[in-house]
Amino acid sequence: MTEDQLLVLITVARTRSLSRAAGELDLGQPTVSDRLRALERELGAALVRRQGRGVALTPEGEAFLPYAQRALDVLKQGAESVRAAYGGSGGRASIAVTVTAGAYLFAPALVAFQKERPGVEVQVRSAHSWESPGLLLDGVVHLALTSGAPVHPQIETVAEFRGKLALVARSDHPLARKLEVRKADLLDEQLLVSYWGPAHQRFLEDVKAGETPRRWMELSPVELVKGLLMAGVGVSIMPEVAVKEEIRDQRLEALTLADVKLPDWHIALSRRAHRAANPAADALAEVLVKVLPGLTDSSLSSLSTP
């Protein structure tokens, strides 16, 4: 299969039309159809089907689409790596970030980086912590900022940071009216659960103590959790940096656990261990190592330098 065939499939999937895809790619519609048919023959399955006046992906096409997108991303990153090796102060760096780390940590750090290296193009990709290792290994991104460090022999941790977590609820929630909130209270409470690293995961396992809570709900992103909390639904453990404004404005209240200390939010900056040279990505990593401790609470460790 060729890059041109993959690009045709991605464009058809987005436009839902062979004619619109042909116009966008500056190709004739027969050429678009020929490239699609060639790709289908190679894969041994139909990828698109007629639907009304346009086309839609078949289940096989839907299954193959993310791989086509990733393959084009990898090719693009490879070309950028070649240019970056000779690109001087410019170049391009890509990073995968979680929604929370992106909004409250990476965004202000990016401002600092752009002041230092205005010629570098930075591509930011939103991804869950468990998705980022695959993006690093496939070369889709150069760096990843995740909750907890990825565990893989081909991925190295550049630095780890930690921020405070807080148990929060609306001020009129029953737990907010208690003088003391205890760990056992969380077992029977509607707890909105997100992933904030391995220490937080161990804390939750300790709270469960082998039981299966009936009212816990796993969900993300952080804005959805905050919306539910402010609507009076449940309690949650969240990074302080994500709820400090709501606590300051008394839309949410930080609760104190009397019999146990909340864990920290562990954040890791990672990259592929054996990677092509990319001065732009190394410069971005260097700025993040410098800036992120001031945006969280303290630097947990710097295990290597970019």
C-alpha positions in Angstrom: 0.0 0.0 0.0 1.2 3.6 -0.7 1.0 6.9 1.1 -1.3 8.2 -1.6 -3.8 5.3 -1.1 -3.9 5.9 2.7 -4.4 9.7 2.2 -7.3 9.0 -0.2 -9.0 6.7 2.4 -8.5 9.3 5.2 -9.9 12.1 3.1 -12.9 10.0 1.9 -13.6 9.1 5.5 -13.6 12.7 6.5 -15.6 14.2 3.6 -17.9 11.2 3.2 -17.8 11.8 -0.6 -15.6 10.7 -3.4 -16.1 13.9 -5.4 -15.3 16.1 -2.4 -12.2 14.0 -1.6 -11.1 14.3 -5.2 -11.5 18.1 -5.2 -9.7 18.5 -1.9 -6.8 16.3 -3.1 -6.8 17.9 -6.6 -7.4 14.6 -8.2 -9.9 13.2 -10.7 -12.7 11.1 -9.1 -11.6 8.0 -11.2 -8.1 8.3 -9.6 -9.6 8.4 -6.1 -11.7 5.3 -6.9 -8.7 3.5 -8.4 -6.6 4.1 -5.3 -9.4 3.0 -3.0 -9.9 -0.2 -5.0 -6.2 -0.9 -5.0 -6.1 -0.6 -1.3 -9.1 -2.8 -0.9 -7.6 -5.5 -3.1 -4.4 -5.5 -1.0 -6.4 -5.7 2.3 -8.9 -8.2 0.9 -11.9 -6.3 2.1 -14.2 -3.5 1.1 -13.4 -0.3 2.9 -16.2 2.1 1.7 -19.8 1.7 0.7 -22.4 3.8 -0.9 -24.7 5.7 1.5 -27.3 8.0 0.2 -25.6 10.6 -2.0 -22.2 9.9 -0.5 -20.1 7.1 0.9 -19.4 5.7 4.4 -16.7 3.4 5.8 -17.6 -0.2 6.2 -16.8 -1.9 9.5 -13.5 -3.0 8.0 -12.8 0.5 6.9 -13.5 1.9 10.4 -11.2 -0.7 11.8 -8.4 0.1 9.4 -8.7 3.9 9.5 -6.8 4.6 12.8 -3.9 2.5 11.5 -3.9 4.5 8.2 -3.8 7.8 10.2 -1.0 6.5 12.4 1.0 5.3 9.4 0.8 8.8 7.8 1.7 10.4 11.1 4.8 8.2 11.4 5.9 9.0 7.8 5.4 12.7 8.5 7.4 12.5 11.8 10.2 10.7 9.9 10.5 13.4 7.4 10.4 16.0 10.1 13.2 14.2 12.0 15.4 14.4 8.9 14.7 18.1 8.5 15.3 18.7 12.2 18.7 17.1 12.1 19.7 20.0 9.8 17.2 22.6 10.8 19.1 24.7 13.3 16.8 26.7 15.6 13.6 25.6 13.9 12.1 22.1 13.6 9.1 20.4 14.9 8.3 18.7 18.2 5.2 16.6 19.0 3.9 15.6 22.4 1.0 13.5 23.7 -0.6 15.0 26.9 -3.6 14.0 29.0 -6.5 16.4 29.1 -5.7 17.5 32.7 -2.0 17.8 32.3 -2.5 19.6 29.0 -4.8 22.2 30.3 -3.2 23.0 33.7 0.5 22.1 33.2 1.5 21.9 29.6 -0.4 25.0 28.3 1.5 27.5 30.5 4.7 25.6 29.9 4.2 25.9 26.2 4.0 29.6 26.5 7.4 29.6 28.2 8.8 27.4 25.5 7.5 29.5 22.6 9.2 32.5 24.2 12.5 30.7 24.2 12.2 28.9 20.8 9.6 30.8 18.7 10.8 29.0 15.5 9.8 25.5 16.7 6.5 24.1 15.6 4.8 22.2 18.5 2.1 19.6 17.7 0.0 18.6 20.7 -2.0 15.4 20.8 -4.6 14.7 23.5 -4.3 11.1 24.7 -5.1 9.0 27.7 -2.1 7.9 29.8 -2.5 4.3 28.6 -2.5 5.4 24.9 0.7 7.4 25.0 3.2 4.5 25.1 1.9 3.3 21.7 2.2 6.7 20.3 5.8 7.0 21.5 6.7 3.5 20.2 5.2 4.1 16.8 7.0 7.4 16.5 3.8 9.4 16.3 5.0 11.7 19.1 8.4 12.6 20.5 7.3 13.1 24.1 4.4 12.2 26.4 3.1 13.8 29.6 1.1 11.2 31.5 -0.2 10.3 34.9 2.4 7.8 36.1 5.4 6.7 34.1 4.9 4.2 31.3 6.5 0.8 32.0 8.2 -0.4 28.8 11.8 -1.3 28.1 11.9 1.0 25.1 10.5 4.0 26.9 12.6 6.1 29.2 11.4 8.6 31.8 12.9 12.0 31.4 11.6 13.4 34.6 8.8 12.9 37.2 6.8 15.5 39.0 4.1 15.5 41.6 1.2 17.6 42.6 -1.3 17.6 45.4 -4.6 15.7 45.1 -7.7 17.0 46.9 -11.0 15.3 48.0 -13.7 17.7 46.7 -17.4 18.0 46.7 -20.1 20.7 46.6 -20.4 22.6 49.9 -23.8 21.2 50.6 -22.8 17.6 50.1 -23.4 15.4 53.2 -19.7 14.6 53.6 -18.9 18.3 53.5 -21.0 18.8 56.7 -19.1 16.1 58.6 -16.4 17.2 61.0 -14.3 14.3 60.1 -14.3 12.4 56.8 -12.8 8.9 57.0 -11.5 6.5 54.4 -14.4 4.1 55.1 -16.9 6.9 54.2 -15.6 6.7 50.6 -16.5 3.1 50.2 -20.2 3.8 50.5 -20.1 7.1 48.7 -20.6 7.9 45.0 -17.0 8.5 44.2 -16.1 9.8 40.7 -12.9 8.0 39.9 -10.2 9.1 37.4 -6.6 7.9 37.0 -3.9 10.0 38.7 -1.0 7.5 38.7 0.0 4.3 40.5 0.0 5.8 44.0 -3.6 7.0 43.6 -4.5 3.6 42.2 -3.0 1.9 45.3 -4.9 4.3 47.5 -8.2 3.3 45.9 -7.4 -0.4 46.3 -6.7 0.2 50.0 -10.0 2.0 50.4 -11.8 -0.9 48.7 -10.1 -3.4 50.9 -11.1 -6.3 48.7 -14.7 -5.1 48.3 -16.5 -4.0 45.1 -18.0 -0.5 45.7 -21.5 -0.3 44.2 -21.6 3.5 43.7 -18.1 4.3 42.3 -18.1 5.6 38.8 -15.0 5.8 36.5 -15.1 8.7 34.1 -13.1 11.5 32.5 -12.3 14.2 31.4 -11.7 16.4 34.4 -14.3 19.1 33.2 -17.0 16.4 33.2 -16.1 15.4 36.7 -16.2 19.0 37.9 -19.5 19.6 36.2 -21.0 16.6 38.0 -19.6 17.7 41.3 -21.0 21.2 41.0 -24.3 19.7 40.1 -24.2 17.9 43.5 -23.3 14.4 42.2 -20.8 12.6 44.4 -17.3 13.4 45.5 -14.0 13.0 43.7 -10.3 13.0 44.2 -8.7 15.5 41.8 -5.5 17.5 41.3 -5.6 20.7 43.3 -4.4 22.6 40.3 -7.5 21.6 38.4 -10.0 22.7 41.1 -8.3 25.6 42.9 -10.5 28.2 41.2 -13.7 26.4 42.1 -12.5 26.0 45.7 -11.5 29.7 45.8 -14.9 30.7 44.5 -16.7 28.3 46.9 -18.3 26.4 44.1 -16.5 23.3 45.5 -15.1 22.5 48.9 -11.9 20.6 49.8 -12.7 17.9 52.4 -10.2 16.6 54.9 -9.6 12.9 55.4 -9.0 12.4 59.1 -7.5 8.9 59.2 -5.4 8.7 56.0 -3.2 11.0 53.8 -4.1 11.4 50.2 -1.4 10.3 47.7 0.2 12.7 45.3 -0.6 13.1 41.6 2.4 11.6 39.8 3.1 13.1 36.4 5.8 11.7 34.1 7.6 13.1 31.1 8.6 10.3 28.8 10.2 9.6 25.4 11.3 6.6 23.4 14.7 5.3 24.6 16.2 4.7 21.1 15.1 7.6 19.0 16.1 9.6 16.0 17.9 12.9 16.8 15.4 15.8 17.2 16.8 19.0 18.6 13.4 20.6 18.8 11.9 17.8 20.9 15.0 17.8 23.2 14.6 21.6 23.7 10.9 21.2 24.5 11.8 18.4 27.1 14.4 20.7 28.6 12.0 23.5 29.1 9.3 21.2 30.6 11.8 19.8 33.1 12.6 23.4 34.1 9.1 24.8 34.2 6.8 22.0 35.4 8.0 21.9 39.0 6.8 25.4 39.5 3.4 24.5 38.0 2.9 21.4 40.2 4.1 21.4 43.8 7.6 19.9 43.6 9.8 17.9 41.4 9.9 14.3 42.4 13.0 13.5 40.4 14.9 14.2 37.3 16.2 10.9 36.1 18.0 12.0 33.0 18.6 15.2 31.0 17.4 15.8 27.5 
